[in-house]
Amino acid sequence: MIKNTILFLVMTLLLASHKPKDQGLKDIFKESFSIGVALNSRQVSPDATQEFNLIETHFNSLSPENGLKWALVHPRPETYNFDFGDEYVALGEKLKAFTVGHCLVWHQQVPNWVFEDEAGDLVSKDVLLGRMKEHIQTVAGRYKGQIHGWDVVNEAFNEDGSFRESKWFQIAGKDFIKEAFINAQKADPDAELYYNDYNVWRASKRKGILDFAKEMKAEGIKIDAIGMQGHYQLESPTLEEIEQGIIDIHEAGFKVMITELDVDVLPRPRRAEGADLNMNFANSEEFNPYKNGISPEGKAKLAQRYSDIFAIYEKHKDKITRVTFWGLYDGRSWLNNFPVRGRTNYPLPFDRDMKLKEDVFNSIKEAVDN
């Protein structure tokens, strides 16, 4: 009797130690595409135990939210700060994740010294491209073989498909984009290189992007994929617009990546100008309806929207290589402050306590299973 009891206890302990891991988002799509997440400095820290467990369970690709943008990694001409980058790539190696660099060239979060001389005047094209080359060689070169793909240029087009009149474009024209990709390839020949932008679901903007991407490709400039930022609302864009964007990018000869996925559940004011107005909107019941918790109706709409979106992604899994959520959980989402500061938003599959939203998870899983 005692021998049987001991045997039973041993077997129970063995079974408990081999209990299957919780299914994560990455497991649902293991035969389809990678599932990624954008992380901040707190979340890549070795001390972030709860965050690590969440990331390990659900994601097999990583992106940096802000830590590798120019203003943070290269704030002054002779100063680089690689504290975030080093912890970020170490986390990627620990998780054996596909690690993305975001982003080498953008019109925002760039110090003025990049574009100006000591007198405050705009520098020449040669000077600007020289500074860009040095930045890319230093940053992408440091993480050669550790960062597997780079958002080389971010948001360089207007909604009508024309080039954004940024300081990059004012000084160097469209050549700044070409030179960025050329230098990124030189810095790490094996890394994938991406162009990344929002509202790529809009036909006019997408045409401008794809026409230029094909021009670069025809000139022998490496560009592997177009990143479609997935900053969606509950009813916009339409599912048809999202799907057509995926199809057009694929047919143009590029990989498709959904790079910054979230769903804004809050209504947006048509016009929100100035800090005072933003504060008023943040305090408004109309534009901040869920400050004490999202309603059951809001939860249901969010779950259904994610279900519909992922059904399209799964349908086109032969074209998509990665889907990346823009933020780890609701409490750290940028949408708490955009387009109105101080609101309470619920755009991600994980709530403010870093708990998985079971209704969102189940709706995504059902969309794939069906």
VOTOR-74456 format. One record per residue (C-alpha): residue number from 1; x, y, z; residue in one letter. Coordinates in nm, 3 decimals, m for minus. Layout:
N
nr,east,north,up,rest
NUM,X,Y,Z,A
...
end
This chain:
370
nr,east,north,up,rest
1,0.000,0.000,0.000,M
2,0.276,0.244,0.097,I
3,0.473,0.145,m0.213,K
4,0.169,0.218,m0.434,N
5,0.114,0.555,m0.266,T
6,0.476,0.656,m0.319,I
7,0.456,0.548,m0.683,L
8,0.139,0.753,m0.730,F
9,0.303,1.064,m0.580,L
10,0.612,1.023,m0.799,V
11,0.398,0.991,m1.113,M
12,0.193,1.296,m1.015,T
13,0.507,1.505,m0.970,L
14,0.648,1.388,m1.304,L
15,0.327,1.473,m1.485,L
16,0.315,1.816,m1.319,A
17,0.673,1.890,m1.420,S
18,0.585,1.806,m1.782,H
19,0.263,2.005,m1.792,K
20,0.223,2.157,m2.140,P
21,0.301,2.528,m2.166,K
22,0.017,2.770,m2.216,D
23,m0.056,2.825,m2.583,Q
24,0.070,3.162,m2.698,G
25,m0.015,3.381,m2.995,L
26,0.300,3.262,m3.170,K
27,0.180,2.903,m3.137,D
28,m0.146,2.977,m3.317,I
29,0.048,3.108,m3.617,F
30,0.352,2.881,m3.607,K
31,0.275,2.755,m3.960,E
32,0.179,3.100,m4.091,S
33,0.406,3.391,m3.988,F
34,0.604,3.530,m3.696,S
35,0.425,3.718,m3.418,I
36,0.617,4.017,m3.289,G
37,0.598,4.287,m3.024,V
38,0.751,4.631,m2.985,A
39,0.936,4.680,m2.655,L
40,1.051,4.976,m2.448,N
41,1.359,5.010,m2.227,S
42,1.185,4.873,m1.917,R
43,1.066,4.564,m2.101,Q
44,1.409,4.462,m2.234,V
45,1.574,4.490,m1.894,S
46,1.701,4.163,m1.741,P
47,1.502,4.256,m1.429,D
48,1.166,4.260,m1.613,A
49,1.054,3.912,m1.505,T
50,0.680,3.946,m1.565,Q
51,0.740,4.110,m1.902,E
52,0.987,3.837,m2.001,F
53,0.739,3.560,m1.922,N
54,0.475,3.731,m2.133,L
55,0.713,3.788,m2.424,I
56,0.850,3.434,m2.412,E
57,0.505,3.279,m2.417,T
58,0.350,3.480,m2.698,H
59,0.614,3.625,m2.931,F
60,0.895,3.502,m3.156,N
61,0.990,3.838,m3.307,S
62,1.096,4.162,m3.137,L
63,1.095,4.528,m3.243,S
64,1.223,4.830,m3.049,P
65,0.957,5.093,m2.986,E
66,1.185,5.397,m2.946,N
67,1.525,5.287,m2.817,G
68,1.705,5.270,m3.153,L
69,1.565,5.591,m3.301,K
70,1.826,5.852,m3.386,W
71,1.757,6.099,m3.102,A
72,1.808,5.830,m2.838,L
73,2.090,5.623,m2.983,V
74,2.287,5.914,m3.140,H
75,2.187,6.236,m2.961,P
76,2.506,6.434,m3.039,R
77,2.761,6.412,m3.322,P
78,3.024,6.224,m3.123,E
79,2.789,6.052,m2.876,T
80,2.623,5.713,m2.911,Y
81,2.414,5.539,m2.645,N
82,2.391,5.165,m2.694,F
83,2.256,5.070,m2.350,D
84,1.908,4.993,m2.484,F
85,2.034,4.831,m2.803,G
86,2.268,4.595,m2.624,D
87,1.999,4.477,m2.381,E
88,1.750,4.449,m2.666,Y
89,1.965,4.223,m2.884,V
90,2.064,4.017,m2.578,A
91,1.694,3.953,m2.513,L
92,1.644,3.856,m2.876,G
93,1.930,3.607,m2.857,E
94,1.799,3.464,m2.531,K
95,1.457,3.406,m2.686,L
96,1.600,3.297,m3.024,K
97,1.364,3.557,m3.172,A
98,1.370,3.727,m3.510,F
99,1.498,4.070,m3.407,T
100,1.411,4.389,m3.596,V
101,1.580,4.730,m3.589,G
102,1.352,5.036,m3.595,H
103,1.442,5.272,m3.750,C
104,1.756,5.411,m3.919,L
105,1.610,5.716,m4.098,V
106,1.294,5.908,m4.003,W
107,1.182,6.269,m4.011,H
108,1.089,6.265,m3.641,Q
109,1.305,6.207,m3.333,Q
110,1.612,6.333,m3.518,V
111,1.832,6.600,m3.351,P
112,1.863,6.934,m3.534,N
113,2.241,6.896,m3.561,W
114,2.189,6.627,m3.824,V
115,2.044,6.884,m4.067,F
116,2.215,7.206,m3.957,E
117,2.561,7.360,m3.945,D
118,2.699,7.558,m3.650,E
119,2.520,7.873,m3.769,A
120,2.185,7.694,m3.777,G
121,2.163,7.682,m4.157,D
122,2.075,7.367,m4.348,L
123,2.380,7.167,m4.452,V
124,2.459,7.056,m4.807,S
125,2.337,6.731,m4.955,K
126,2.685,6.576,m4.933,D
127,2.721,6.668,m4.566,V
128,2.378,6.531,m4.477,L
129,2.430,6.204,m4.662,L
130,2.772,6.171,m4.501,G
131,2.620,6.204,m4.155,R
132,2.353,5.952,m4.242,M
133,2.612,5.707,m4.374,K
134,2.820,5.732,m4.057,E
135,2.510,5.680,m3.840,H
136,2.393,5.374,m4.032,I
137,2.738,5.216,m4.045,Q
138,2.782,5.266,m3.672,T
139,2.437,5.152,m3.553,V
140,2.359,4.875,m3.803,A
141,2.725,4.772,m3.805,G
142,2.734,4.729,m3.427,R
143,2.447,4.480,m3.442,Y
144,2.553,4.298,m3.757,K
145,2.426,3.941,m3.736,G
146,2.224,4.017,m3.422,Q
147,1.950,4.233,m3.573,I
148,1.797,4.035,m3.857,H
149,1.599,4.307,m4.034,G
150,1.591,4.688,m4.037,W
151,1.320,4.945,m4.095,D
152,1.567,5.147,m4.300,V
153,1.342,5.442,m4.387,V
154,1.021,5.527,m4.207,N
155,0.723,5.736,m4.326,E
156,0.874,5.922,m4.623,A
157,0.552,5.953,m4.828,F
158,0.239,6.168,m4.814,N
159,m0.115,6.032,m4.841,E
160,m0.132,6.115,m5.212,D
161,0.183,5.915,m5.284,G
162,0.416,6.216,m5.314,S
163,0.737,6.249,m5.114,F
164,0.707,6.402,m4.768,R
165,0.871,6.746,m4.759,E
166,1.095,6.657,m4.465,S
167,1.436,6.811,m4.407,K
168,1.581,6.491,m4.550,W
169,1.393,6.550,m4.874,F
170,1.446,6.928,m4.879,Q
171,1.823,6.879,m4.869,I
172,1.881,6.551,m5.053,A
173,1.565,6.477,m5.250,G
174,1.467,6.115,m5.300,K
175,1.833,6.014,m5.301,D
176,1.832,6.009,m4.920,F
177,1.609,5.701,m4.932,I
178,1.827,5.523,m5.186,K
179,2.146,5.606,m4.998,E
180,1.995,5.483,m4.671,A
181,1.924,5.140,m4.820,F
182,2.264,5.123,m4.993,I
183,2.444,5.200,m4.668,N
184,2.229,4.962,m4.463,A
185,2.320,4.679,m4.698,Q
186,2.688,4.764,m4.670,K
187,2.666,4.771,m4.291,A
188,2.505,4.427,m4.274,D
189,2.473,4.244,m4.609,P
190,2.272,3.958,m4.457,D
191,2.005,4.168,m4.283,A
192,1.663,4.213,m4.443,E
193,1.583,4.573,m4.537,L
194,1.236,4.728,m4.515,Y
195,1.049,5.044,m4.600,Y
196,0.787,5.116,m4.330,N
197,0.483,5.348,m4.335,D
198,0.130,5.403,m4.204,Y
199,m0.194,5.409,m4.409,N
200,m0.043,5.180,m4.671,V
201,m0.398,5.048,m4.708,W
202,m0.472,5.376,m4.893,R
203,m0.432,5.314,m5.268,A
204,m0.277,5.651,m5.356,S
205,m0.010,5.631,m5.088,K
206,0.065,5.268,m5.162,R
207,0.114,5.341,m5.532,K
208,0.375,5.608,m5.457,G
209,0.561,5.374,m5.221,I
210,0.554,5.077,m5.456,L
211,0.653,5.278,m5.763,D
212,0.960,5.405,m5.581,F
213,1.042,5.067,m5.427,A
214,1.035,4.912,m5.774,K
215,1.258,5.194,m5.901,E
216,1.514,5.114,m5.632,M
217,1.494,4.743,m5.704,K
218,1.547,4.807,m6.077,A
219,1.864,5.000,m5.988,E
220,1.995,4.704,m5.791,G
221,1.926,4.855,m5.449,I
222,1.825,4.593,m5.194,K
223,1.476,4.630,m5.047,I
224,1.310,4.313,m4.921,D
225,0.974,4.412,m4.776,A
226,0.716,4.683,m4.725,I
227,0.601,4.730,m4.368,G
228,0.229,4.809,m4.341,M
229,0.176,4.980,m4.009,Q
230,m0.144,4.836,m3.864,G
231,m0.271,5.134,m3.664,H
232,m0.640,5.061,m3.708,Y
233,m0.967,5.179,m3.558,Q
234,m1.275,4.970,m3.494,L
235,m1.432,5.057,m3.829,E
236,m1.148,5.200,m4.034,S
237,m0.989,5.105,m4.266,P
238,m1.222,4.855,m4.428,T
239,m1.122,4.490,m4.443,L
240,m1.121,4.517,m4.821,E
241,m0.868,4.802,m4.807,E
242,m0.639,4.605,m4.576,I
243,m0.659,4.298,m4.798,E
244,m0.593,4.489,m5.121,Q
245,m0.281,4.642,m4.970,G
246,m0.141,4.298,m4.892,I
247,m0.218,4.173,m5.242,I
248,m0.066,4.475,m5.419,D
249,0.260,4.464,m5.222,I
250,0.298,4.093,m5.292,H
251,0.225,4.134,m5.663,E
252,0.483,4.414,m5.680,A
253,0.745,4.160,m5.572,G
254,0.796,4.243,m5.203,F
255,0.738,4.061,m4.877,K
256,0.453,4.194,m4.664,V
257,0.498,4.274,m4.296,M
258,0.234,4.410,m4.058,I
259,0.463,4.619,m3.845,T
260,0.271,4.818,m3.585,E
261,m0.060,4.651,m3.507,L
262,m0.309,4.791,m3.258,D
263,m0.679,4.883,m3.258,V
264,m0.792,5.219,m3.119,D
265,m1.126,5.162,m2.943,V
266,m1.184,5.529,m2.859,L
267,m1.364,5.787,m3.073,P
268,m1.138,6.053,m3.224,R
269,m1.214,6.424,m3.246,P
270,m1.205,6.549,m3.603,R
271,m1.000,6.849,m3.494,R
272,m0.778,6.857,m3.186,A
273,m0.553,7.161,m3.202,E
274,m0.339,7.275,m2.911,G
275,m0.263,7.134,m2.570,A
276,m0.563,7.292,m2.398,D
277,m0.804,7.138,m2.644,L
278,m0.632,6.803,m2.605,N
279,m0.676,6.822,m2.229,M
280,m1.043,6.907,m2.276,N
281,m1.088,6.611,m2.507,F
282,m0.907,6.385,m2.259,A
283,m1.148,6.489,m1.986,N
284,m1.451,6.458,m2.212,S
285,m1.691,6.168,m2.163,E
286,m1.740,6.162,m2.540,E
287,m1.371,6.116,m2.626,F
288,m1.258,5.928,m2.314,N
289,m1.554,5.696,m2.246,P
290,m1.366,5.408,m2.081,Y
291,m1.152,5.582,m1.820,K
292,m1.291,5.348,m1.552,N
293,m1.285,5.034,m1.766,G
294,m1.395,4.930,m2.112,I
295,m1.762,4.835,m2.155,S
296,m1.877,4.484,m2.252,P
297,m1.982,4.626,m2.589,E
298,m1.635,4.775,m2.638,G
299,m1.471,4.444,m2.549,K
300,m1.690,4.259,m2.797,A
301,m1.613,4.506,m3.076,K
302,m1.238,4.482,m3.010,L
303,m1.245,4.101,m3.015,A
304,m1.445,4.097,m3.338,Q
305,m1.214,4.348,m3.506,R
306,m0.907,4.140,m3.423,Y
307,m1.088,3.827,m3.543,S
308,m1.171,3.989,m3.878,D
309,m0.819,4.129,m3.925,I
310,m0.642,3.802,m3.845,F
311,m0.876,3.609,m4.071,A
312,m0.741,3.822,m4.357,I
313,m0.381,3.775,m4.244,Y
314,m0.427,3.400,m4.225,E
315,m0.591,3.397,m4.569,K
316,m0.278,3.562,m4.708,H
317,m0.018,3.382,m4.498,K
318,0.171,3.297,m4.816,D
319,0.241,3.670,m4.859,K
320,0.297,3.781,m4.496,I
321,0.613,3.699,m4.302,T
322,0.553,3.886,m3.975,R
323,0.277,4.052,m3.771,V
324,0.404,4.280,m3.493,T
325,0.191,4.437,m3.218,F
326,0.291,4.793,m3.133,W
327,0.332,4.761,m2.759,G
328,0.328,4.483,m2.502,L
329,0.013,4.576,m2.309,Y
330,m0.255,4.845,m2.281,D
331,m0.094,5.046,m2.004,G
332,0.213,5.121,m2.217,R
333,0.043,5.178,m2.550,S
334,0.119,5.505,m2.732,W
335,m0.256,5.532,m2.801,L
336,m0.315,5.648,m2.444,N
337,m0.166,5.977,m2.567,N
338,m0.254,5.988,m2.938,F
339,m0.429,6.174,m3.085,P
340,m0.535,6.307,m2.744,V
341,m0.311,6.298,m2.438,R
342,m0.424,6.142,m2.114,G
343,m0.697,5.909,m2.235,R
344,m0.745,5.547,m2.128,T
345,m0.720,5.313,m2.425,N
346,m0.744,4.935,m2.470,Y
347,m0.584,4.860,m2.810,P
348,m0.381,4.543,m2.746,L
349,m0.446,4.176,m2.661,P
350,m0.303,4.230,m2.309,F
351,m0.467,4.447,m2.043,D
352,m0.314,4.695,m1.799,R
353,m0.217,4.413,m1.563,D
354,m0.036,4.230,m1.846,M
355,m0.312,3.968,m1.850,K
356,m0.419,3.812,m2.178,L
357,m0.766,3.920,m2.293,K
358,m0.919,3.576,m2.334,E
359,m1.199,3.701,m2.557,D
360,m0.950,3.856,m2.800,V
361,m0.726,3.549,m2.791,F
362,m1.016,3.312,m2.850,N
363,m1.159,3.521,m3.132,S
364,m0.823,3.525,m3.308,I
365,m0.782,3.151,m3.261,K
366,m1.131,3.080,m3.391,E
367,m1.067,3.295,m3.698,A
368,m0.760,3.087,m3.776,V
369,m0.923,2.751,m3.700,D
370,m1.212,2.835,m3.931,N
end
